[in-house]
Amino acid sequence: MDEAMQSGMVEFYEATAEPLTRQCVSTAFAMVGGVRSGTSVLDVAAGPGGLSVAAAEAGARVRATDLSPAMVARLSQRLGPYANCTAQVMDGQALDVQDGAFDAVFSMFGVVNLPDWRQGLRELARATRAGGHGCISTWTDPRGVGPVPILVEALRTTFPEVALFPPDGEGVTLLRSPAVLQTAMGAVGFEDVEVREVEVIWTGPSLEAFVADRDRLYGFMPGYAALTPADRDRLAPALRRAAQNRGPDGSVRVVSTALVAAGRRVPLCAGGDSPLGL
Ligand SMILES: C[S@@+](CC[C@H](N)C(=O)[O-])C[C@H]1O[C@@H](n2cnc3c(N)ncnc32)[C@H](O)[C@@H]1O
């Protein structure tokens, strides 16, 4: 992806995905006992910074990290006004931070997606001070989030051969179960792990505006991006059918479920059994 495409992607994410993921932030903050003035926060795979900016607004000292330099550029810009808040390119599987350096370590819809999600989770625990908290989130069904299920349904009827996304990774597949999520957090050294469901609501514009906006809404999704302009036009009636009657008063609305898991870091990882290979 060239530079212009990367910053287009950041802009798109901030405008369309962040309003969804941000709906989990207040739950995440409550589950770690609150984020307030002086709390040291590490945000792993922070994206453009939905959680990081909320933590900064609460007065926390935030280190926001992401593998994408374009995301980090946007993070730096948004965190600029806040004292003691910085952004840095970092791989979630190999965090360049000291052991136990943070009161609260978050990775919203982040570590679960990493190729080595187990290592990402271990790194999250390593960065959390004993008695501090770690918190991650994931979708119960990534294909059911925001405007995605409408496209999935429209493609199924019009172009059944088109695969919208590559298959889900192992972390996303395993951790969509609250029980497995809880076990995974426990296995890396968090205790009293709680998992909460958060209902995340996407409300689109009117039906007509939604169909007209299809290239912007879906242009970054590989299956849609590969369609020719003529095929996209062929898809429009199926999108209209899939979108109608989803919300009250003719609006387009999708409700999905996120899982937010948080626990307190124990001083030392207990040895013995290692569930899930963690
Ligand atoms: C689904 S977004 C989540 C963004 C944000 N946490 C949120 O809740 O909106 C996943 C992010 O993971 C980042 N990412 C992908 N691989 C990564 C890695 N190995 N280490 C750190 N971040 C990574 C991507 O650049 C992207 O910003």
The ligand as a MOL file (V3000), in Angstrom:
LIG
                    3D

  0  0  0     0  0            999 V3000
M  V30 BEGIN CTAB
M  V30 COUNTS 27 29 0 0 0
M  V30 BEGIN ATOM
M  V30 1 C -9.0070 -3.4610 14.1890 0
M  V30 2 S -7.7710 -2.2370 14.4320 0 CHG=1
M  V30 3 C -8.0770 -1.7920 16.1230 0
M  V30 4 C -7.7610 -0.3500 16.3890 0
M  V30 5 C -8.1930 0.2130 17.7400 0
M  V30 6 N -7.5880 -0.4950 18.8460 0
M  V30 7 C -9.6750 0.2490 17.8940 0
M  V30 8 O -10.2030 -0.3460 18.8570 0
M  V30 9 O -10.3490 0.8850 17.0780 0 CHG=-1
M  V30 10 C -6.3090 -3.2090 14.5300 0
M  V30 11 C -5.0200 -2.4030 14.5230 0
M  V30 12 O -3.9370 -3.3370 14.6880 0
M  V30 13 C -2.8050 -2.8140 14.0280 0
M  V30 14 N -1.8260 -3.9070 13.8880 0
M  V30 15 C -1.7850 -4.8950 12.9690 0
M  V30 16 N -0.7530 -5.7170 13.2170 0
M  V30 17 C -0.1230 -5.2500 14.3160 0
M  V30 18 C 1.0090 -5.6630 15.0850 0
M  V30 19 N 1.7140 -6.7460 14.7520 0
M  V30 20 N 1.3680 -4.9310 16.1460 0
M  V30 21 C 0.6660 -3.8200 16.4990 0
M  V30 22 N -0.4090 -3.3780 15.8210 0
M  V30 23 C -0.8010 -4.0850 14.7480 0
M  V30 24 C -3.3850 -2.2590 12.7400 0
M  V30 25 O -2.5230 -1.3250 12.1320 0
M  V30 26 C -4.6920 -1.6380 13.2510 0
M  V30 27 O -4.5060 -0.2910 13.5670 0
M  V30 END ATOM
M  V30 BEGIN BOND
M  V30 1 1 1 2
M  V30 2 1 2 3
M  V30 3 1 2 10
M  V30 4 1 3 4
M  V30 5 1 4 5
M  V30 6 1 5 6
M  V30 7 1 5 7
M  V30 8 2 7 8
M  V30 9 1 7 9
M  V30 10 1 10 11
M  V30 11 1 11 12
M  V30 12 1 11 26
M  V30 13 1 12 13
M  V30 14 1 13 14
M  V30 15 1 13 24
M  V30 16 1 14 15
M  V30 17 1 14 23
M  V30 18 2 15 16
M  V30 19 1 16 17
M  V30 20 1 17 18
M  V30 21 2 17 23
M  V30 22 1 18 19
M  V30 23 2 18 20
M  V30 24 1 20 21
M  V30 25 2 21 22
M  V30 26 1 22 23
M  V30 27 1 24 25
M  V30 28 1 24 26
M  V30 29 1 26 27
M  V30 END BOND
M  V30 END CTAB
M  END
